[in-house]
Amino acid sequence: MAELKDIVAALIEKKILVTPAILAEVKKTTTDEFLAEIKSSSAEEIKNKFASDAETEGTVSILYSCTTKDVNSSVNDFVSYFNNRYKYIEKILRNRQELQGASAIRRISQKEDKEPAAVIGIIKNIDETKNNNLMITVEDQTGEIKLLVSKSKKEVFDAARQCVCDEVIGAVGSSGKGIIFVDKIVFPEIPIYNELKKSPKEEYALFLSDIHVGSKQFLSQTFDKFLKWITGEIGDEKQKQLVKKIKYIFIMGDIVDGVGIYPGQEKELELLDIYDQYAEAARLLSRIPKHMKLIICPGNHDAVRMAEPQLPFYEDIAKPLYDLPNACIVSNPAVVSVGAQDSFPGIAVLLYHGYSFDYYIANIDDIRNNGGYDRADLVMKFLLQKRHLAPTHASCLYVPYADHDPLIVSKIPDIFATGHLHKTSVSTYRNVTLICGSCWQGKTAFQEKVGHNPEPGRVPLVNLQTREMRILRFGE
């Protein structure tokens, strides 16, 4: 067995600064083989080894987290809210070549028949004509106009079927009397040239969601298996080396099952007190190694306002979460940057629990008919195309802030992480990694009634250096 002092001396000889983190690693492996490896390796090889093995903390910067308290909303606040949405997305659309000459609706209404016309408007109504064409009414601050989309123009018609009320779109076509015959619909969309950002360092991020602590259906044994794996108590040597490189764990809402969320819920609760639920959740999460950052946002089961943006957990109720030394508590939605170092700005992650997903799965044919609740990726792609997390007025409860629309996707994320659907999904859209977390709750009576089959205990894992994704399975 090699002496610790001999290994430290070999490191110093290679001009390696022996930090406390490196010293802690050395103490674990004081073998003759390790000493020989140090002596035969270059300084760069040794630095790379300890850079990946040392249990250093990850870096987290909050780019957006809502802290604005409740407001007494008036009709004028709703007007300002939608005006701000229109103005913001209008700027995005005017950068598209086909819409740079877009006119105000009042001016288009004065055009002669069959003149070229381009407009940007917020959708007021979508109707089907007796000939099965689509008639979309859009408005701006000068008036409203109808957009006729013929079913004979398949590509345009398919795009029109993706439109929803209250979103801002662009339309190009030819004018008629109080109407535009549409040749193209333009969504604000994220750009196709979005950069695939990669960390210079091999670090990993895990994504959890919908833990539902307090429910009788909470899968405590499955979650315990995950906790034992993340602490290195179980798993082969390769997995244990991987665990050392996990720096970030994102939890996208529904940490607890809550109280009074739906009628008769008390019959399905193991813990009837909301304070007890958060205390137990914090006890479980405290087992996660402290060098791993926990980035946690609320969901619709958590004890915060239902209206989005949901504020961070109320500290008087969820204080045990705030007491976790490695926890970063944010709103829903929120944007954080992880892994920033030197000249690398970090990986931007958009967290959104996903309460609006139910509406779009139910109302958008292409989503409902192509997998529905099994295809979170379709909903996420749909919302990125709209540049909004809940564009339709009825898709979720929201606070109409008069000065901005906090549900606009203003910063294009590198990772878009959600939950709510209790089924995991990983995919990529225009270099944005799309992740939907799984759950840690068995099938509830409501899910049984609607035919929803959750897939618990699945954990998406992302290598931030390569952006490769895989799903770890801790359930059956």
Secondary structure, 3 states (H helix, E strand, C coil): CCCHHHHHHHHHHCCCCCCHHHHHHHHHCCCHHHHHHHHHCCHHHHHHHHHHHCCCCCCEEEEEECCCCCCCCCHHHHHHHHHHHHHHHHHHHHCCHHHCCCCCHHHHCCCCCCCEEEEEEEEEEEEECCCCCEEEEEEECCEEEEEEECCCCHHHHHHHCCCCCCCEEEEEEEEECCEEEEEEEECCCCCCCCCCCCCCCCCEEEEECCCCECECCECHHHHHHHHHHHCCCCCCHHHHHHHHCEEEEEEECCCECCCCCCCCHHHHECCCCHHHHHHHHHHHHCCCCCCCEEEEECCCCCCCCCCECECCCCCCCCHHHHCCCCEEECCECEEEEECCECCECCEEEEEECCCCHHHHHHHCHHHHCCCHHHCHHHHHHHHHHHCECCCCCCCCCECCCCCCCCCECCCCCCEEEECCCCCCEEEEECCEEEEECCCCECCCHHHHHHCCCCCCCEEEEEECCCCCEEEEECCC
